[in-house]
């Protein structure tokens, strides 16, 4: 399982010209699911995202600029967007190989379980829509981007 997380000032997902999810200050997380991923991996990923320290501590001048706080500590939002292309193999050729991505039906179930778990852990969760043509807008803060992996 992979998650590309971005610290954002705001982010939103639109499907068919309708905004289906948005956050203000927080994390935009693109989630890629592989063949061997399961609910245990999904829970570990959510726990890691929610506790990953990518925010400055403005209250402590000694720690400012040291990425000391997580999204929960700053009261930010978490926007989860399914993104099978994160699982692409790109080491050979000029075209991505998506053979490592979980089958769509199984991935949709696991993504929904991941979202359900996230909502039990933190109240400010928004999501994209599985298998939809999504338009994602974000104002990246930093920019700060990290690729997290759970194996």
Buried (B, 14 or more C-beta within 10 A) or exposed (E): BBBBBBBBBBBBBBBEEEEBBBBBBBBBBBBBBBEEBBEEBBBBBBBBBBEBEBBBBEEEEEEEEEBBBBBBEBEBBBBBBBBBEBBBEEEEEEEEEEEBBBEEEEBBBBBBBBBEBBBEBBEBBBBBBBEEEBEBEBBEBEEBEBEBEBE
